[in-house]
Amino acid sequence: MLELGSESILLHQKVLKKAIELGLTGIVFVSCGEESNIIKKTIKELPNHDVVSTPEDAAMSLLPWLSPGDNILIKGSRKLELEKVLPYLQK
Protein backbone atom coordinates (compact mmCIF):
# COMPACT_ATOMS: atom_id res chain seq x y z
CA MET A 1 0.00 0.00 0.00
CA LEU A 2 2.94 2.28 -0.52
CA GLU A 3 1.00 3.84 -3.35
CA LEU A 4 -1.74 5.15 -1.03
CA GLY A 5 0.09 8.30 -0.01
CA SER A 6 -1.41 10.35 2.82
CA GLU A 7 -4.30 7.87 3.26
CA SER A 8 -1.99 4.91 3.85
CA ILE A 9 -2.04 4.77 7.65
CA LEU A 10 -5.80 5.22 7.91
CA LEU A 11 -6.50 2.58 5.27
CA HIS A 12 -4.07 0.11 6.84
CA GLN A 13 -5.75 0.59 10.21
CA LYS A 14 -9.15 -0.12 8.64
CA VAL A 15 -7.86 -3.35 7.09
CA LEU A 16 -6.32 -4.46 10.36
CA LYS A 17 -9.48 -3.68 12.35
CA LYS A 18 -11.48 -5.73 9.84
CA ALA A 19 -9.03 -8.62 10.27
CA ILE A 20 -9.66 -8.47 14.02
CA GLU A 21 -13.45 -8.38 13.48
CA LEU A 22 -13.25 -11.42 11.20
CA GLY A 23 -11.37 -13.41 13.81
CA LEU A 24 -8.10 -13.85 11.97
CA THR A 25 -5.56 -15.56 14.16
CA GLY A 26 -2.54 -13.65 12.96
CA ILE A 27 -0.98 -11.07 10.74
CA VAL A 28 2.52 -10.15 9.70
CA PHE A 29 2.85 -6.60 8.47
CA VAL A 30 5.88 -5.73 6.32
CA SER A 31 6.72 -2.09 6.79
CA CYS A 32 9.18 0.36 8.29
CA GLY A 33 9.19 3.89 9.58
CA GLU A 34 6.33 5.84 11.12
CA GLU A 35 3.65 3.59 9.69
CA SER A 36 5.04 0.47 11.36
CA ASN A 37 4.94 2.09 14.81
CA ILE A 38 1.27 2.98 14.41
CA ILE A 39 0.38 -0.45 13.02
CA LYS A 40 2.10 -2.21 15.95
CA LYS A 41 -0.47 -0.67 18.30
CA THR A 42 -3.42 -1.96 16.23
CA ILE A 43 -2.28 -5.53 15.58
CA LYS A 44 -1.61 -6.32 19.24
CA GLU A 45 -5.27 -7.39 19.42
CA LEU A 46 -4.53 -10.46 17.26
CA PRO A 47 -3.18 -13.62 18.93
CA ASN A 48 -0.22 -13.82 16.51
CA HIS A 49 1.24 -10.58 15.23
CA ASP A 50 4.47 -9.08 14.05
CA VAL A 51 5.76 -6.06 12.16
CA VAL A 52 8.87 -6.76 10.10
CA SER A 53 10.88 -5.02 7.41
CA THR A 54 11.66 -7.78 4.87
CA PRO A 55 9.90 -10.69 3.13
CA GLU A 56 12.36 -13.12 4.74
CA ASP A 57 11.52 -11.78 8.20
CA ALA A 58 7.82 -12.14 7.38
CA ALA A 59 8.30 -15.81 6.53
CA MET A 60 10.32 -16.42 9.69
CA SER A 61 7.48 -14.92 11.75
CA LEU A 62 4.84 -16.99 9.97
CA LEU A 63 6.56 -20.38 10.15
CA PRO A 64 5.93 -21.10 13.85
CA TRP A 65 2.24 -20.22 13.49
CA LEU A 66 1.44 -22.32 10.43
CA SER A 67 0.10 -25.86 10.35
CA PRO A 68 -0.63 -28.10 7.35
CA GLY A 69 -3.86 -26.98 5.70
CA ASP A 70 -3.66 -23.37 6.89
CA ASN A 71 -4.50 -20.62 4.45
CA ILE A 72 -2.51 -17.42 4.18
CA LEU A 73 -3.03 -14.25 2.20
CA ILE A 74 0.03 -12.40 0.99
CA LYS A 75 -0.88 -8.88 -0.04
CA GLY A 76 1.15 -5.75 -0.41
CA SER A 77 2.80 -3.20 -2.61
CA ARG A 78 4.91 -4.58 -5.45
CA LYS A 79 7.78 -2.56 -4.02
CA LEU A 80 7.88 -4.90 -1.01
CA GLU A 81 8.45 -7.96 -3.23
CA LEU A 82 6.27 -10.17 -1.03
CA GLU A 83 6.42 -12.99 -3.57
CA LYS A 84 9.78 -13.70 -1.93
CA VAL A 85 7.93 -14.93 1.19
CA LEU A 86 6.76 -18.17 -0.48
CA PRO A 87 10.15 -19.82 -1.09
CA TYR A 88 11.04 -19.36 2.58
CA LEU A 89 7.76 -20.98 3.64
CA GLN A 90 8.36 -23.98 1.38
CA LYS A 91 11.68 -24.94 2.98
C-alpha positions as CSV (number, residue, x, y, z in Angstrom):
1,M,0.0,0.0,0.0
2,L,2.9,2.3,-0.5
3,E,1.0,3.8,-3.4
4,L,-1.7,5.2,-1.0
5,G,0.1,8.3,0.0
6,S,-1.4,10.3,2.8
7,E,-4.3,7.9,3.3
8,S,-2.0,4.9,3.8
9,I,-2.0,4.8,7.7
10,L,-5.8,5.2,7.9
11,L,-6.5,2.6,5.3
12,H,-4.1,0.1,6.8
13,Q,-5.7,0.6,10.2
14,K,-9.2,-0.1,8.6
15,V,-7.9,-3.3,7.1
16,L,-6.3,-4.5,10.4
17,K,-9.5,-3.7,12.3
18,K,-11.5,-5.7,9.8
19,A,-9.0,-8.6,10.3
20,I,-9.7,-8.5,14.0
21,E,-13.4,-8.4,13.5
22,L,-13.2,-11.4,11.2
23,G,-11.4,-13.4,13.8
24,L,-8.1,-13.8,12.0
25,T,-5.6,-15.6,14.2
26,G,-2.5,-13.6,13.0
27,I,-1.0,-11.1,10.7
28,V,2.5,-10.1,9.7
29,F,2.9,-6.6,8.5
30,V,5.9,-5.7,6.3
31,S,6.7,-2.1,6.8
32,C,9.2,0.4,8.3
33,G,9.2,3.9,9.6
34,E,6.3,5.8,11.1
35,E,3.6,3.6,9.7
36,S,5.0,0.5,11.4
37,N,4.9,2.1,14.8
38,I,1.3,3.0,14.4
39,I,0.4,-0.5,13.0
40,K,2.1,-2.2,16.0
41,K,-0.5,-0.7,18.3
42,T,-3.4,-2.0,16.2
43,I,-2.3,-5.5,15.6
44,K,-1.6,-6.3,19.2
45,E,-5.3,-7.4,19.4
46,L,-4.5,-10.5,17.3
47,P,-3.2,-13.6,18.9
48,N,-0.2,-13.8,16.5
49,H,1.2,-10.6,15.2
50,D,4.5,-9.1,14.0
51,V,5.8,-6.1,12.2
52,V,8.9,-6.8,10.1
53,S,10.9,-5.0,7.4
54,T,11.7,-7.8,4.9
55,P,9.9,-10.7,3.1
56,E,12.4,-13.1,4.7
57,D,11.5,-11.8,8.2
58,A,7.8,-12.1,7.4
59,A,8.3,-15.8,6.5
60,M,10.3,-16.4,9.7
61,S,7.5,-14.9,11.8
62,L,4.8,-17.0,10.0
63,L,6.6,-20.4,10.1
64,P,5.9,-21.1,13.8
65,W,2.2,-20.2,13.5
66,L,1.4,-22.3,10.4
67,S,0.1,-25.9,10.3
68,P,-0.6,-28.1,7.4
69,G,-3.9,-27.0,5.7
70,D,-3.7,-23.4,6.9
71,N,-4.5,-20.6,4.5
72,I,-2.5,-17.4,4.2
73,L,-3.0,-14.3,2.2
74,I,0.0,-12.4,1.0
75,K,-0.9,-8.9,0.0
76,G,1.1,-5.7,-0.4
77,S,2.8,-3.2,-2.6
78,R,4.9,-4.6,-5.4
79,K,7.8,-2.6,-4.0
80,L,7.9,-4.9,-1.0
81,E,8.4,-8.0,-3.2
82,L,6.3,-10.2,-1.0
83,E,6.4,-13.0,-3.6
84,K,9.8,-13.7,-1.9
85,V,7.9,-14.9,1.2
86,L,6.8,-18.2,-0.5
87,P,10.2,-19.8,-1.1
88,Y,11.0,-19.4,2.6
89,L,7.8,-21.0,3.6
90,Q,8.4,-24.0,1.4
91,K,11.7,-24.9,3.0
